[in-house]
C-alpha cells in the first residue's frame, strides 16, 4: 500500500498547527521564531508533495524561494531581537513597548 | 510506506519538543532533528537539491544563527536561557480551536479525492545524478531555475540584499564611518603615540 497525497497533507497540517501553537503559547521571541520556521517548513513539505504528484518542478522552485525568504526573515527578526533585548532584563514579548512607534 | 511513518513520527515529535522545551537551546536541537527528518522526506519525494538545501541553509545557517543569538543574549546579566513560560489566557481556547480545525481538516481530507490520489511513477529509470529531463534531479531543477524561473531567482537575490542591509541598519554599529582627513590624522597620531610608548600605558 503506497502512501497517498493526503498523508502528506495531514502531516504538513499537523506540523503547521504545532507551529501556530508555538507562536500562540510561548512568549519567548526565539521560540516564536522557531515556530514560524516550523510553519514555513510545513508549507515547503506540501510544495514538495504536490510537485512530486504532478511531476513538475515548479513546486520545488517555489520551495526554494520560501527557503530564501525564511532565511531573510530569520536574519531580520534575530537582529530585531538582539537590538530590543540587549538592554532588557526580561525576555517577554508582551513587555516590549519600544516597537509601538 | 514504513519510511513515511517513521519520518512523520520523528517530524511531529521533534516539532512538539521544539515548542515545549524549556530552554531555547533544546528547542534548537528539536528543530535540527525536525529539519533532518524533513530533508530525508524530501529525498523520498525526489527533491534531491532541496534536501541538500534544507541541510545547508536551515541546519547550517539559520539554526547556527539562532544558537549564536542565544549565546549572545545569555552572556549578559539576565539569564536569557530561562525565558518566561507562562501561558496566556487564550491557551485553552486556542488549543480547543486548533484541535477542532485540525479535526475538520482531517475529516475533509479523508473524504476528499486526495486520499485516493497516488503518486505517479517518475518515468522509468533514473539516470546518473545530473541527468536533465529526469524529474527531481539537480540538473532538471537547475535548468528550470536558470531559464524559466530566472526572474524569481533574481528577486531572491534582491530580497537577500535587502535583508543584509536591514540587518546592518538594525544591529550594526550606530556611529557612521566618516573617512575624513582629520579622522585619519587622529588615527595615525594615536598609533604613533602607542608605538612611541612601546606598548606601555
Interface residues (C-beta under 8 A of the other chain):
Chain A: X1 X2 X3 X4 X5 X6 X7 X9 X10 X11 X13 X14 X15 X17 X18 X19 X20 X21 X22 X24 X25 X26 X27 X28 X30 X31 X33 X34 X35 X37 X38 X41 X44 X45 X48 X49 X51 X52 X53 X55 X56 X57 X58 X60 X61 X63 X64 X65 X67 X68 X69 X70 X71 X72 X73 X74 X75 X76 X78 X79 X80 X81 X82 X83 X85 X86 X88 X89 X90 X91 X92 X94
Chain B: X1 X4 X8 X11 X12 X15 X16 X18 X19 X21 X24 X27 X28 X31 X34 X35 X38 X41 X42 X45 X46 X47 X49 X50 X53 X54 X57 X58 X61 X62 X65 X66 X69 X70 X72 X73 X76 X77 X78 X80 X83 X84 X85 X86 X87 X88 X90 X91 X94 X95 X98 X101 X102 X105 X106 X109 X110 X112 X114 X115 X116 X117 X118 X119 X120 X122 X123 X135 X136 X140 X141 X144 X145 X149 X152 X155 X156 X159 X160 X162 X163 X164 X166 X167 X170 X171
